[in-house]
Amino acid sequence: MKQSSPKQHELNVNLLRKTLPDAPGVYSFVDLSGRVIYVGKAKNLRKRVLSYFRPKPEPSSKTGRMMKKADGLDFILTSTEQEAFILESSLIKRFMPRYNIILRDDKQYPCLRLDINEPFPRLGIVRKIKKDGARYFGPFSSANSMRSTKRVIDRVFKLRKCKSQRLQHRERPCLNFQMNRCLAPCSHEIPEEKYNEIVQQVRLFLDGRNRELIARLKNDMDKTAAHLDFEVAAGIRDQINALVKTVERQHVVSSRLEDQDVIGLAQNGELHQVVLLFIRRGYLRGTRGFLFKDRSALTSEVMEAFLKQYYSREVFIPQNILVSESIKDLISISTWLCDLADRKIVIHRPQRGEKKKLVAMAMANAENLLIAHHETQREDLMSSAKFILGLNRTPRHIEGLDISNLQGGMAVGTVVSFVEGIPHRQGYRNYRMKMSSGIDDYGMMAEVVQRRMAKGGLPDLFLVDGGKGHLAVVRRVIDREMSLLSKNGLAMDSKKVFPIPEVISIAKPDEHRQEQRDKIYIPGRKNPLMLKADHPVLLLMMRIRDEAHRRAVSYHRRLRKKTFTRSDLDAIPGIGKKKKRQLLLHFNGIEAISKATIEDLKQVPGISHVLAEIIFSHFRERG
């Protein structure tokens, strides 16, 4: 029997130690508003809940973040750990807690049902498996594959199609009999014993024992032909040919003619892809994919959550379940599944042999699905960018522009390239400003664009770091350069080489105006485009802008370092590569060397008193 606990235990460790029982049950953490944020089950409630408090989890981990939000605890006692599994699954479906790994695909896969207890069984389609004595075949990975199998059975074996569960007698057979698709037991056209023989053939077919079935039919065909009943023999021959074609299409993946579920898991960042292979009687009958999104979850946690949530949904549970990840709670989950299926269920992570190859197949399918998911996401993102930014074509190739200078001196510009939303390092470019002088952001940006366009192979979109002024300057340069190309006859003949790139700019929020989001400026639009802070298109543009800025600053620092070391140390007589290196290592930079006294300089190996005076005088003369 289940017993409810007092509500809202405060998260006081001493109080929890006194009130939590040493018994199985389900616990749930709640936040300040009383919303359930995590549900878990435990064989021993006291030990499991107290483990959240010792040792303290990392604040950045999922458990650490959850404990920061947790303000109270509820728990429910259960008689057994298996009851706790069932209750945990029910509460997760009900509350959808934020910090649980949740299987959001709640589809019940179709199965074929054959009630062998009926006098004239029929084959039906169901989505829930019940303990009613009927035989269930499946699950099928899709409704199409299930209907395809049923069409073969209807054509070959001709079981009754009546929708009523019990057979109703008719004076005349239905249209299916006239179309040779039904044996019409409703009109007593076939004895019950003969009908049951055909039902046994259907069971052999659905069990995957096709070779045994074909051998039986060939034997029946030979006997019928021996009695000169050639019309019946021809009908059996047609059955055999249809079954042979079906068997040829099936994929044998296991020499052991047994039912297995093979579960493979692949991870890429915050995405976890689970693939489930349905193997029935050694044949691969279908596959299904499940996608989880949780950056901080371990693969073992995802696998355990999948097992508990998937098999709690009235699905067929095969005797063997092969998994690609080790599971901490293996014994408890196995016992729970045995209770659900009323027979022994084995969960195994194979290390070698045929079963290891099956798991590798499932993992390869999971990895391919992740790749396809990322490709689809990128395609959707590019299409979304075209629509939201009002572009004429999909921006598959975007280049970000930025400049960097120190009080107008040693100015540089950079171009970063992104193709399909991914950095394309071969397209990165650095420029040292030649035409612009002083603090002239517009002039330097114009120079970067002009020099970039001279290279050809232009992108679909230029992204400028700046506001309306920067956007207008770049737009003018693009129009001017394309006009020159047109006059020279290049733009008309080489549109693929010199496409007319579009341009937008992105500016950071103005703190004086209390702005909180980045702004995107688009030509022809008076006000900037303000997207939500987590909008994928805005995040992509910010990523390109930040990459261009990082590249510009990095290039500028590199040039400054080269210039300073060359002009200040290489100009001193008696300072070679070795002494320069020792000075820089000792003082950790040119600035410290310029401020060092003669006594400090003499501490460096190889620096004599005379050389120390020369270095000291050099920097004092330069101020």
C-alpha positions as CSV (number, residue, x, y, z in Angstrom):
1,M,0.0,0.0,0.0
2,K,1.1,3.5,-0.7
3,Q,1.4,6.0,2.0
4,S,1.5,9.8,1.4
5,S,4.0,11.8,3.3
6,P,3.5,15.2,5.0
7,K,3.8,17.9,2.4
8,Q,6.6,20.4,1.9
9,H,9.5,19.1,4.0
10,E,11.9,22.1,4.3
11,L,15.4,21.4,3.0
12,N,17.0,21.0,6.4
13,V,19.5,18.2,6.4
14,N,18.9,17.4,10.1
15,L,15.2,17.4,9.7
16,L,15.4,15.2,6.6
17,R,17.7,12.7,8.4
18,K,15.0,12.3,11.1
19,T,11.9,12.2,8.9
20,L,13.0,10.3,5.8
21,P,12.4,6.5,6.2
22,D,14.7,3.7,5.2
23,A,12.1,2.4,2.7
24,P,11.5,2.5,-1.1
25,G,9.5,5.3,-2.6
26,V,9.4,8.3,-4.9
27,Y,10.7,11.8,-4.0
28,S,10.2,15.2,-5.7
29,F,12.0,18.5,-5.2
30,V,9.8,21.6,-5.6
31,D,10.8,25.3,-6.0
32,L,9.5,28.4,-4.3
33,S,6.3,28.4,-6.3
34,G,5.6,24.8,-5.4
35,R,6.3,23.6,-8.9
36,V,7.9,20.1,-9.2
37,I,11.3,20.4,-10.7
38,Y,12.7,16.9,-10.3
39,V,11.2,13.4,-9.6
40,G,13.3,10.4,-8.6
41,K,12.8,6.9,-7.2
42,A,14.8,5.3,-4.5
43,K,15.3,1.9,-2.9
44,N,16.2,3.7,0.3
45,L,14.7,7.2,0.5
46,R,16.9,8.5,3.3
47,K,20.2,7.5,1.7
48,R,19.2,8.7,-1.8
49,V,17.9,12.1,-0.7
50,L,20.7,12.8,1.7
51,S,23.2,12.0,-1.1
52,Y,22.2,15.3,-2.7
53,F,23.7,17.2,0.3
54,R,27.0,15.3,0.7
55,P,29.3,16.1,-0.9
56,K,28.0,19.3,-2.3
57,P,27.6,19.1,-6.1
58,E,29.4,21.4,-8.5
59,P,27.3,24.6,-8.8
60,S,27.6,24.4,-12.6
61,S,26.3,20.8,-12.8
62,K,22.6,20.0,-13.4
63,T,22.3,18.7,-9.8
64,G,24.0,21.9,-8.5
65,R,21.6,24.1,-10.4
66,M,18.6,22.0,-9.3
67,M,19.6,22.2,-5.6
68,K,19.8,26.0,-5.9
69,K,16.2,26.1,-7.1
70,A,14.9,23.5,-4.7
71,D,12.9,24.9,-1.8
72,G,11.0,21.8,-0.5
73,L,10.7,18.1,-0.8
74,D,7.7,15.7,-1.2
75,F,7.9,11.9,-1.0
76,I,5.6,9.0,-1.3
77,L,6.4,5.6,0.3
78,T,5.8,2.4,-1.8
79,S,5.7,-1.2,-0.9
80,T,8.4,-2.3,-3.3
81,E,11.0,-0.7,-5.6
82,Q,9.0,-1.9,-8.6
83,E,6.0,0.1,-7.4
84,A,8.4,3.1,-7.2
85,F,9.3,2.6,-10.9
86,I,5.7,2.8,-11.9
87,L,4.9,5.8,-9.7
88,E,8.0,7.7,-10.8
89,S,7.1,7.3,-14.5
90,S,3.5,8.4,-13.8
91,L,4.7,11.6,-11.9
92,I,7.2,12.5,-14.6
93,K,4.5,12.3,-17.3
94,R,2.2,14.4,-15.1
95,F,4.6,17.2,-14.0
96,M,7.2,17.2,-16.8
97,P,9.9,18.3,-14.3
98,R,12.6,20.7,-15.7
99,Y,15.6,18.7,-14.4
100,N,14.4,15.2,-15.5
101,I,15.4,13.7,-18.8
102,I,12.1,13.3,-20.5
103,L,11.1,11.1,-23.4
104,R,8.8,13.5,-25.2
105,D,7.8,11.1,-28.0
106,D,4.7,9.6,-26.5
107,K,3.6,7.6,-29.6
108,Q,2.3,4.1,-29.0
109,Y,3.7,2.0,-31.9
110,P,1.2,-0.2,-33.8
111,C,1.1,-3.9,-33.3
112,L,-0.9,-6.7,-35.0
113,R,-3.2,-8.6,-32.6
114,L,-4.4,-12.1,-33.2
115,D,-6.8,-13.5,-30.6
116,I,-6.3,-17.3,-30.8
117,N,-9.0,-17.9,-28.2
118,E,-11.7,-16.9,-30.8
119,P,-13.3,-19.7,-33.0
120,F,-12.3,-17.8,-36.1
121,P,-9.6,-15.3,-35.2
122,R,-9.1,-12.1,-37.2
123,L,-6.0,-9.9,-37.4
124,G,-6.4,-6.5,-35.9
125,I,-4.4,-3.3,-35.5
126,V,-3.8,-2.0,-32.0
127,R,-1.5,0.4,-30.2
128,K,-1.7,-1.0,-26.7
129,I,-0.6,-4.4,-25.6
130,K,-2.9,-6.0,-22.9
131,K,-2.6,-9.2,-20.9
132,D,-5.7,-10.7,-22.5
133,G,-4.4,-14.0,-23.8
134,A,-4.1,-12.8,-27.4
135,R,-0.9,-12.9,-29.5
136,Y,0.7,-9.5,-30.3
137,F,3.2,-9.1,-33.1
138,G,5.4,-6.0,-33.3
139,P,5.9,-3.2,-32.6
140,F,6.2,-1.9,-36.1
141,S,8.4,1.2,-36.5
142,S,5.8,2.9,-38.7
143,A,2.2,2.5,-39.6
144,N,3.3,2.0,-43.3
145,S,5.5,-1.0,-42.5
146,M,2.7,-2.5,-40.4
147,R,0.0,-2.0,-43.2
148,S,2.4,-3.4,-45.7
149,T,2.8,-6.6,-43.6
150,K,-1.0,-6.8,-43.1
151,R,-1.6,-6.4,-46.9
152,V,0.7,-9.4,-47.5
153,I,-1.2,-11.5,-44.9
154,D,-4.6,-10.5,-46.3
155,R,-3.6,-11.4,-49.9
156,V,-1.9,-14.7,-49.0
157,F,-3.9,-16.1,-46.1
158,K,-7.3,-14.4,-46.5
159,L,-8.4,-14.3,-42.8
160,R,-11.7,-12.8,-42.1
161,K,-12.0,-8.9,-42.3
162,C,-15.1,-8.4,-40.1
163,K,-14.7,-5.5,-37.7
164,S,-16.8,-7.2,-35.0
165,Q,-14.7,-9.2,-32.5
166,R,-17.1,-12.1,-32.5
167,L,-18.0,-13.7,-35.8
168,Q,-21.6,-12.9,-37.0
169,H,-23.3,-15.4,-39.3
170,R,-24.4,-14.1,-42.7
171,E,-26.6,-15.6,-45.3
172,R,-24.4,-14.4,-48.1
173,P,-20.6,-13.7,-48.0
174,C,-19.3,-10.1,-48.2
175,L,-17.6,-8.4,-51.1
176,N,-14.1,-9.5,-49.8
177,F,-15.0,-13.1,-50.4
178,Q,-16.1,-12.3,-54.0
179,M,-12.8,-10.5,-54.5
180,N,-10.9,-13.6,-53.2
181,R,-9.6,-11.7,-50.1
182,C,-11.5,-13.6,-47.4
183,L,-12.3,-17.2,-46.6
184,A,-15.9,-16.2,-45.5
185,P,-16.2,-18.3,-42.3
186,C,-19.3,-16.2,-41.6
187,S,-21.2,-18.2,-44.3
188,H,-19.6,-21.6,-43.2
189,E,-17.6,-21.7,-46.4
190,I,-14.6,-23.2,-44.5
191,P,-14.5,-25.6,-41.5
192,E,-13.1,-24.3,-38.2
193,E,-10.3,-26.8,-38.3
194,K,-9.1,-25.7,-41.7
195,Y,-9.3,-22.1,-40.7
196,N,-7.2,-22.8,-37.6
197,E,-4.5,-24.4,-39.8
198,I,-4.3,-21.1,-41.8
199,V,-4.2,-19.1,-38.5
200,Q,-1.1,-21.3,-37.5
201,Q,0.5,-20.3,-40.8
202,V,-0.1,-16.7,-40.1
203,R,1.5,-17.1,-36.7
204,L,4.6,-18.7,-38.3
205,F,4.8,-15.8,-40.7
206,L,4.5,-13.2,-38.0
207,D,7.0,-15.0,-35.8
208,G,9.5,-14.8,-38.6
209,R,9.6,-18.6,-39.1
210,N,9.1,-18.1,-42.9
211,R,11.4,-20.9,-44.0
212,E,9.4,-23.4,-41.9
213,L,6.2,-22.0,-43.3
214,I,7.3,-22.2,-46.9
215,A,8.5,-25.8,-46.4
216,R,5.0,-26.7,-45.0
217,L,3.3,-25.0,-47.9
218,K,5.5,-26.8,-50.4
219,N,4.6,-30.1,-48.8
220,D,0.9,-29.3,-49.0
221,M,1.3,-28.3,-52.6
222,D,3.0,-31.6,-53.5
223,K,0.2,-33.6,-51.7
224,T,-2.5,-31.6,-53.4
225,A,-0.9,-32.0,-56.9
226,A,-0.5,-35.8,-56.2
227,H,-4.3,-35.9,-55.7
228,L,-4.7,-34.1,-59.1
229,D,-6.3,-31.0,-57.4
230,F,-4.2,-28.7,-59.6
231,E,-6.3,-25.6,-59.0
232,V,-5.7,-25.7,-55.2
233,A,-2.0,-26.5,-55.8
234,A,-1.7,-23.4,-58.0
235,G,-3.2,-21.3,-55.2
236,I,-0.6,-22.7,-52.8
237,R,2.1,-22.0,-55.3
238,D,1.0,-18.4,-55.5
239,Q,1.2,-18.2,-51.7
240,I,4.7,-19.6,-51.7
241,N,5.9,-17.1,-54.4
242,A,4.4,-14.1,-52.5
243,L,6.1,-15.3,-49.2
244,V,9.5,-15.8,-51.0
245,K,9.4,-12.2,-52.2
246,T,8.6,-11.0,-48.7
247,V,11.4,-13.0,-47.2
248,E,13.9,-11.7,-49.7
249,R,13.1,-8.1,-48.6
250,Q,13.6,-8.9,-44.9
251,H,17.1,-8.2,-43.4
252,V,18.6,-11.0,-41.3
253,V,20.8,-9.4,-38.7
254,S,21.1,-12.2,-36.1
255,S,21.8,-15.9,-36.5
256,R,19.9,-16.4,-33.2
257,L,16.2,-16.6,-34.0
258,E,15.1,-14.6,-31.0
259,D,13.4,-11.3,-30.1
260,Q,15.7,-8.5,-29.2
261,D,15.6,-4.7,-28.7
262,V,18.9,-3.1,-29.5
263,I,19.4,0.4,-28.1
264,G,22.3,2.7,-29.4
265,L,23.1,6.1,-28.1
266,A,25.1,9.0,-29.7
267,Q,25.9,12.4,-28.3
268,N,26.9,15.7,-29.8
269,G,27.0,18.7,-27.4
270,E,23.6,19.0,-25.7
271,L,21.9,16.5,-28.0
272,H,21.5,12.8,-27.2
273,Q,20.2,10.6,-30.0
274,V,18.7,7.2,-29.1
275,V,18.0,4.6,-31.8
276,L,16.0,1.5,-31.0
277,L,16.2,-1.5,-33.4
278,F,13.3,-4.0,-33.3
279,I,14.7,-7.4,-34.0
280,R,12.1,-10.2,-34.1
281,R,13.1,-13.8,-34.7
282,G,16.5,-12.6,-36.0
283,Y,15.0,-10.2,-38.6
284,L,15.3,-6.4,-38.4
285,R,11.6,-5.4,-38.4
286,G,12.1,-1.6,-37.9
287,T,13.9,1.2,-36.2
288,R,12.9,4.3,-34.2
289,G,14.8,7.4,-33.1
290,F,14.4,9.5,-29.9
291,L,16.1,12.9,-29.4
292,F,17.0,14.2,-26.0
293,K,18.3,17.7,-25.3
294,D,20.3,18.1,-22.1
295,R,23.7,19.6,-22.0
296,S,24.8,18.3,-18.6
297,A,23.3,14.8,-18.7
298,L,25.6,11.8,-18.8
299,T,25.0,9.1,-21.5
300,S,24.3,6.5,-18.8
301,E,21.6,8.8,-17.3
302,V,20.0,9.2,-20.7
303,M,20.0,5.5,-21.3
304,E,18.5,4.7,-17.9
305,A,15.8,7.4,-18.3
306,F,14.9,6.0,-21.8
307,L,14.6,2.4,-20.5
308,K,12.3,3.5,-17.6
309,Q,10.1,5.7,-19.6
310,Y,9.8,3.7,-22.9
311,Y,9.0,0.3,-21.4
312,S,6.4,1.8,-19.0
313,R,4.1,2.5,-21.9
314,E,2.5,-0.9,-22.6
315,V,4.9,-1.9,-25.3
316,F,6.1,-5.3,-26.2
317,I,9.2,-6.2,-24.1
318,P,11.5,-8.8,-25.7
319,Q,13.5,-11.3,-23.7
320,N,16.8,-9.6,-24.5
321,I,17.6,-5.9,-24.5
322,L,21.0,-4.9,-25.7
323,V,22.3,-1.4,-24.7
324,S,25.3,0.6,-25.7
325,E,25.8,2.3,-22.3
326,S,26.4,0.8,-18.8
327,I,23.5,1.4,-16.4
328,K,24.0,2.0,-12.6
329,D,20.6,0.8,-11.6
330,L,20.7,-2.3,-13.8
331,I,19.4,-4.9,-11.3
332,S,16.4,-2.8,-10.2
333,I,15.4,-2.0,-13.8
334,S,15.8,-5.6,-14.9
335,T,13.6,-6.8,-12.0
336,W,11.0,-4.2,-12.8
337,L,10.9,-5.2,-16.4
338,C,10.5,-8.9,-15.4
339,D,7.5,-8.0,-13.3
340,L,6.0,-6.0,-16.3
341,A,6.5,-8.8,-18.8
342,D,5.8,-11.8,-16.4
343,R,9.0,-13.5,-17.6
344,K,12.7,-13.1,-17.5
345,I,14.1,-10.1,-19.2
346,V,17.9,-9.6,-19.6
347,I,19.5,-6.2,-20.1
348,H,23.0,-6.7,-21.5
349,R,25.8,-4.5,-22.7
350,P,27.8,-6.8,-25.1
351,Q,31.5,-6.6,-25.4
352,R,32.1,-8.9,-28.3
353,G,30.6,-11.1,-30.9
354,E,27.3,-10.8,-32.9
355,K,25.5,-8.8,-30.2
356,K,28.3,-6.2,-30.1
357,K,27.9,-5.7,-33.9
358,L,24.2,-5.2,-33.4
359,V,24.8,-2.5,-30.8
360,A,27.4,-0.9,-33.1
361,M,24.7,-0.8,-35.9
362,A,22.3,1.0,-33.6
363,M,25.0,3.5,-32.6
364,A,25.9,4.2,-36.2
365,N,22.2,4.9,-36.9
366,A,22.1,7.2,-34.0
367,E,25.2,9.1,-35.2
368,N,23.7,9.4,-38.7
369,L,20.5,10.8,-37.3
370,L,22.4,13.4,-35.3
371,I,24.2,14.5,-38.5
372,A,20.9,14.7,-40.3
373,H,19.4,16.7,-37.4
374,H,22.2,19.2,-37.5
375,E,21.9,19.6,-41.3
376,T,18.2,20.1,-41.0
377,Q,18.7,22.7,-38.3
378,R,21.2,24.6,-40.4
379,E,19.0,24.5,-43.4
380,D,16.0,25.8,-41.3
381,L,18.3,28.5,-39.8
382,M,19.5,29.7,-43.2
383,S,15.9,29.8,-44.5
384,S,14.8,31.7,-41.4
385,A,17.6,34.2,-41.8
386,K,16.5,35.0,-45.4
387,F,12.9,35.6,-44.3
388,I,13.6,37.6,-41.2
389,L,16.3,39.8,-42.6
390,G,14.4,40.4,-45.8
391,L,17.1,39.1,-48.1
392,N,16.8,38.2,-51.8
393,R,18.5,34.9,-51.4
394,T,19.4,32.4,-48.7
395,P,22.6,33.6,-46.9
396,R,24.6,30.3,-47.1
397,H,27.9,32.2,-47.2
398,I,28.2,35.1,-44.7
399,E,31.3,37.2,-44.1
400,G,31.7,39.4,-41.0
401,L,33.8,42.6,-41.1
402,D,35.5,44.4,-38.3
403,I,38.4,46.8,-37.7
404,S,40.8,47.4,-34.8
405,N,43.2,50.3,-34.0
406,L,44.9,52.0,-31.1
407,Q,44.1,55.7,-31.2
408,G,44.2,55.6,-34.9
409,G,47.6,53.9,-35.1
410,M,48.5,50.5,-36.6
411,A,44.9,50.0,-37.8
412,V,43.9,46.6,-39.1
413,G,40.8,45.0,-40.6
414,T,39.6,41.4,-40.7
415,V,37.1,39.3,-42.6
416,V,35.7,36.0,-41.1
417,S,33.8,33.6,-43.3
418,F,30.8,31.4,-42.3
419,V,29.4,28.8,-44.6
420,E,26.0,27.2,-43.7
421,G,26.4,28.7,-40.2
422,I,29.9,27.1,-39.6
423,P,33.2,28.9,-39.6
424,H,35.2,28.5,-42.8
425,R,38.8,29.2,-41.8
426,Q,40.1,29.2,-45.3
427,G,38.0,32.3,-46.0
428,Y,39.5,34.4,-43.1
429,R,41.5,37.5,-44.2
430,N,43.6,40.1,-42.4
431,Y,44.3,43.6,-43.7
432,R,46.7,46.3,-42.6
433,M,45.2,49.7,-43.4
434,K,47.0,51.6,-46.1
435,M,44.7,54.4,-47.3
436,S,43.1,55.4,-44.1
437,S,44.9,57.4,-41.4
438,G,43.9,58.6,-37.9
439,I,40.7,57.6,-36.2
440,D,38.4,57.1,-39.2
441,D,36.2,54.0,-38.7
442,Y,34.2,54.7,-41.8
443,G,37.2,55.1,-44.0
444,M,38.9,52.0,-42.7
445,M,35.7,49.9,-43.1
446,A,35.4,51.1,-46.7
447,E,39.0,50.1,-47.4
448,V,38.4,46.6,-46.0
449,V,35.3,46.1,-48.2
450,Q,37.0,47.5,-51.3
451,R,40.1,45.3,-50.9
452,R,37.9,42.2,-50.1
453,M,35.7,42.8,-53.2
454,A,38.8,43.0,-55.3
455,K,39.5,39.3,-54.5
456,G,36.2,38.1,-56.0
457,G,34.2,35.0,-54.9
458,L,31.9,37.3,-52.9
459,P,29.6,36.0,-50.1
460,D,25.8,36.2,-50.1
461,L,25.8,38.6,-47.2
462,F,28.3,41.0,-45.5
463,L,27.7,41.5,-41.8
464,V,29.2,44.8,-40.5
465,D,30.0,45.5,-36.9
466,G,28.5,48.9,-36.4
467,G,25.4,51.0,-36.8
468,K,23.6,52.9,-39.6
469,G,26.7,54.9,-40.6
470,H,28.9,51.8,-41.1
471,L,26.1,50.1,-43.0
472,A,25.7,53.1,-45.4
473,V,29.4,53.3,-46.1
474,V,29.7,49.6,-46.9
475,R,26.6,49.8,-49.1
476,R,28.1,52.7,-51.1
477,V,31.4,50.8,-51.6
478,I,29.5,47.7,-52.8
479,D,27.4,49.7,-55.2
480,R,30.4,51.5,-56.5
481,E,32.5,48.4,-57.0
482,M,29.7,46.5,-58.7
483,S,29.1,49.6,-61.0
484,L,32.7,49.5,-62.0
485,L,32.5,45.8,-62.7
486,S,29.4,46.3,-64.8
487,K,31.1,49.1,-66.9
488,N,33.9,46.7,-67.6
489,G,31.4,44.0,-68.6
490,L,32.4,41.6,-65.8
491,A,29.3,41.6,-63.8
492,M,27.1,40.5,-66.7
493,D,29.4,37.7,-67.8
494,S,30.5,36.5,-64.4
495,K,27.5,36.7,-62.1
496,K,28.6,33.5,-60.3
497,V,32.0,34.8,-59.7
498,F,30.9,38.3,-58.7
499,P,27.4,38.0,-57.1
500,I,26.0,41.2,-55.8
501,P,26.3,40.7,-52.0
502,E,23.7,42.0,-49.6
503,V,24.8,43.8,-46.4
504,I,23.4,44.3,-42.9
505,S,25.0,45.6,-39.7
506,I,24.7,44.6,-36.0
507,A,25.3,47.0,-33.1
508,K,25.5,46.3,-29.4
509,P,22.8,47.8,-27.1
510,D,23.2,51.4,-26.1
511,E,23.5,51.5,-22.3
512,H,22.6,55.2,-22.1
513,R,19.3,54.4,-23.7
514,Q,18.9,51.4,-21.4
515,E,18.8,49.0,-24.3
516,Q,19.2,45.4,-23.5
517,R,19.4,43.7,-26.9
518,D,21.6,43.9,-30.0
519,K,20.2,45.7,-33.0
520,I,20.3,44.7,-36.6
521,Y,20.2,47.5,-39.3
522,I,18.9,46.6,-42.7
523,P,19.1,48.8,-45.8
524,G,15.8,50.6,-46.5
525,R,14.5,50.1,-43.0
526,K,14.2,53.1,-40.8
527,N,14.3,51.4,-37.4
528,P,16.6,48.6,-36.4
529,L,15.3,45.0,-36.3
530,M,15.0,43.9,-32.6
531,L,14.9,40.1,-32.2
532,K,14.4,38.2,-29.0
533,A,17.7,37.6,-27.1
534,D,17.5,33.9,-27.8
535,H,16.4,34.0,-31.4
536,P,18.6,31.7,-33.5
537,V,19.1,34.2,-36.3
538,L,20.3,36.9,-33.8
539,L,22.6,34.4,-32.1
540,L,24.2,33.5,-35.4
541,M,24.8,37.1,-36.3
542,M,26.2,37.8,-32.8
543,R,28.5,34.8,-33.2
544,I,29.8,36.0,-36.6
545,R,30.3,39.6,-35.2
546,D,32.1,38.3,-32.1
547,E,34.4,36.1,-34.2
548,A,35.3,39.0,-36.5
549,H,36.0,41.2,-33.4
550,R,38.1,38.4,-31.8
551,R,40.1,38.0,-35.0
552,A,40.7,41.8,-35.4
553,V,41.9,42.3,-31.8
554,S,44.1,39.2,-32.0
555,Y,45.7,40.3,-35.2
556,H,46.2,43.9,-33.9
557,R,47.9,42.6,-30.7
558,R,50.2,40.4,-32.7
559,L,51.3,43.3,-34.8
560,R,51.8,45.5,-31.8
561,K,53.9,42.9,-30.1
562,K,56.1,42.4,-33.1
563,T,56.6,46.2,-33.6
564,F,57.4,46.9,-30.0
565,T,59.9,44.1,-29.6
566,R,61.7,45.0,-32.9
567,S,61.8,48.8,-32.4
568,D,62.8,48.9,-28.8
569,L,65.2,45.9,-28.3
570,D,66.5,45.2,-31.8
571,A,67.7,48.8,-32.1
572,I,70.0,48.5,-29.0
573,P,73.7,47.6,-29.9
574,G,74.9,44.4,-28.3
575,I,71.4,42.9,-28.0
576,G,71.0,39.7,-30.1
577,K,68.3,37.1,-30.2
578,K,69.6,35.2,-27.1
579,K,69.9,38.3,-24.9
580,K,66.5,39.7,-26.1
581,R,64.8,36.4,-25.2
582,Q,66.4,36.3,-21.7
583,L,65.4,39.9,-21.1
584,L,61.8,39.3,-22.1
585,L,61.6,36.1,-20.1
586,H,63.1,37.7,-17.0
587,F,60.9,40.8,-17.0
588,N,57.9,39.3,-18.7
589,G,57.5,42.0,-21.3
590,I,58.9,45.1,-22.9
591,E,57.2,47.5,-20.5
592,A,58.9,46.1,-17.5
593,I,62.3,46.3,-19.2
594,S,61.8,50.0,-20.0
595,K,61.1,50.7,-16.3
596,A,64.0,48.6,-14.9
597,T,67.0,50.1,-13.2
598,I,70.6,49.3,-14.0
599,E,70.9,47.0,-11.0
600,D,67.7,45.1,-12.1
601,L,69.0,44.7,-15.7
602,K,72.3,43.3,-14.4
603,Q,70.4,40.4,-12.8
604,V,69.7,39.0,-16.2
605,P,72.3,36.3,-17.3
606,G,74.6,37.7,-20.0
607,I,73.8,41.4,-19.3
608,S,77.0,43.1,-18.1
609,H,77.2,46.5,-16.3
610,V,78.1,48.3,-19.5
611,L,75.2,46.7,-21.5
612,A,72.8,47.4,-18.6
613,E,73.8,51.1,-18.8
614,I,73.2,51.1,-22.6
615,I,69.8,49.6,-22.2
616,F,68.9,51.9,-19.4
617,S,70.0,55.0,-21.4
618,H,68.2,53.8,-24.5
619,F,64.8,53.8,-22.8
620,R,65.4,57.1,-20.9
621,E,66.4,58.9,-24.1
622,R,63.2,57.7,-25.7
623,G,61.2,58.9,-22.7
